[in-house]
Amino acid sequence: MSSTTVVIGSRVGLHARPASVFAHAVAECGITVMLTDAAGSTINAGSILGVLAMGISYQDVITLSSDDEGSEPVLASLAELLGRELDKP
């Protein structure tokens, strides 16, 4: 299992547009990625509704993980994405 911890960089957190951008990136990566929040709740990160339901805010710390082989570079790329401002078109 591979995992990485991320601090959310989008000022609006993972709401609306940032959640959509992130979930689409996960869906396109071809592996199963799980998202775990600080409270320990875990969802499939490719689900926009699941990401929205987590209520993740700016500077919250989350963990991305995957059991898929070769997932390390994908998780690193997704972590970099989440560290940026995603609420701008």
C-alpha beads as a LAMMPS data file, in Angstrom:
LAMMPS data file: protein, C-alpha beads

89 atoms
88 bonds

1 atom types
1 bond types

-500.0 500.0 xlo xhi
-500.0 500.0 ylo yhi
-500.0 500.0 zlo zhi

Masses

1 110.0

Atoms # bond

1 1 1 0.000 0.000 0.000
2 1 1 1.214 3.494 -0.874
3 1 1 0.044 6.642 0.854
4 1 1 0.824 10.326 1.088
5 1 1 -0.338 13.100 3.391
6 1 1 -1.568 16.347 1.853
7 1 1 -2.423 19.818 3.144
8 1 1 -5.300 21.282 1.095
9 1 1 -4.177 24.427 -0.733
10 1 1 -7.442 25.551 -2.304
11 1 1 -8.895 28.438 -0.283
12 1 1 -12.427 27.067 -0.650
13 1 1 -11.342 23.566 0.313
14 1 1 -12.601 20.632 -1.725
15 1 1 -15.982 22.099 -2.567
16 1 1 -17.736 22.364 -5.958
17 1 1 -15.129 23.113 -8.621
18 1 1 -12.034 21.873 -6.715
19 1 1 -13.802 18.604 -5.829
20 1 1 -14.745 18.136 -9.472
21 1 1 -11.208 18.868 -10.728
22 1 1 -9.726 16.456 -8.183
23 1 1 -12.237 13.617 -8.694
24 1 1 -11.814 13.822 -12.478
25 1 1 -8.025 13.662 -12.095
26 1 1 -8.426 10.558 -9.916
27 1 1 -10.787 8.939 -12.414
28 1 1 -8.314 9.548 -15.247
29 1 1 -5.311 8.094 -13.390
30 1 1 -6.454 4.490 -13.807
31 1 1 -5.949 3.349 -10.214
32 1 1 -8.161 3.196 -7.141
33 1 1 -7.363 6.060 -4.781
34 1 1 -8.847 6.352 -1.317
35 1 1 -9.109 9.639 0.590
36 1 1 -9.019 9.677 4.397
37 1 1 -9.732 12.795 6.438
38 1 1 -8.356 13.724 9.869
39 1 1 -11.344 12.079 11.578
40 1 1 -10.548 8.751 9.893
41 1 1 -13.438 8.714 7.399
42 1 1 -12.437 7.120 4.097
43 1 1 -14.025 7.375 0.642
44 1 1 -13.163 6.525 -2.954
45 1 1 -11.486 9.724 -4.174
46 1 1 -12.908 9.270 -7.680
47 1 1 -16.421 10.064 -6.430
48 1 1 -17.280 13.764 -6.691
49 1 1 -20.189 13.324 -4.299
50 1 1 -17.978 11.439 -1.846
51 1 1 -15.335 14.169 -1.938
52 1 1 -17.993 16.865 -1.442
53 1 1 -19.559 14.942 1.451
54 1 1 -16.220 14.908 3.293
55 1 1 -16.475 18.693 3.805
56 1 1 -12.717 19.183 3.470
57 1 1 -11.616 22.763 4.105
58 1 1 -8.578 24.911 3.324
59 1 1 -5.439 23.615 5.067
60 1 1 -7.125 20.424 6.274
61 1 1 -4.743 17.463 6.310
62 1 1 -5.854 14.381 4.389
63 1 1 -4.266 11.122 3.318
64 1 1 -4.382 9.641 -0.169
65 1 1 -3.713 5.918 -0.454
66 1 1 -3.796 3.116 -3.001
67 1 1 -3.173 -0.615 -3.024
68 1 1 -2.506 -0.597 -6.773
69 1 1 1.001 -1.395 -7.978
70 1 1 2.959 1.595 -9.219
71 1 1 0.706 4.085 -7.459
72 1 1 3.468 6.176 -5.849
73 1 1 3.962 8.638 -8.752
74 1 1 0.210 8.978 -9.218
75 1 1 -0.325 9.771 -5.544
76 1 1 2.519 12.306 -5.668
77 1 1 0.917 14.002 -8.672
78 1 1 -2.494 14.097 -6.983
79 1 1 -0.914 15.469 -3.798
80 1 1 0.702 18.259 -5.815
81 1 1 -2.676 19.036 -7.398
82 1 1 -4.362 19.288 -3.991
83 1 1 -1.654 21.609 -2.712
84 1 1 -2.585 24.206 -5.344
85 1 1 -5.429 26.682 -5.697
86 1 1 -8.111 24.710 -7.596
87 1 1 -11.048 27.096 -7.435
88 1 1 -10.004 29.272 -10.363
89 1 1 -11.131 28.454 -13.912

Bonds

1 1 1 2
2 1 2 3
3 1 3 4
4 1 4 5
5 1 5 6
6 1 6 7
7 1 7 8
8 1 8 9
9 1 9 10
10 1 10 11
11 1 11 12
12 1 12 13
13 1 13 14
14 1 14 15
15 1 15 16
16 1 16 17
17 1 17 18
18 1 18 19
19 1 19 20
20 1 20 21
21 1 21 22
22 1 22 23
23 1 23 24
24 1 24 25
25 1 25 26
26 1 26 27
27 1 27 28
28 1 28 29
29 1 29 30
30 1 30 31
31 1 31 32
32 1 32 33
33 1 33 34
34 1 34 35
35 1 35 36
36 1 36 37
37 1 37 38
38 1 38 39
39 1 39 40
40 1 40 41
41 1 41 42
42 1 42 43
43 1 43 44
44 1 44 45
45 1 45 46
46 1 46 47
47 1 47 48
48 1 48 49
49 1 49 50
50 1 50 51
51 1 51 52
52 1 52 53
53 1 53 54
54 1 54 55
55 1 55 56
56 1 56 57
57 1 57 58
58 1 58 59
59 1 59 60
60 1 60 61
61 1 61 62
62 1 62 63
63 1 63 64
64 1 64 65
65 1 65 66
66 1 66 67
67 1 67 68
68 1 68 69
69 1 69 70
70 1 70 71
71 1 71 72
72 1 72 73
73 1 73 74
74 1 74 75
75 1 75 76
76 1 76 77
77 1 77 78
78 1 78 79
79 1 79 80
80 1 80 81
81 1 81 82
82 1 82 83
83 1 83 84
84 1 84 85
85 1 85 86
86 1 86 87
87 1 87 88
88 1 88 89
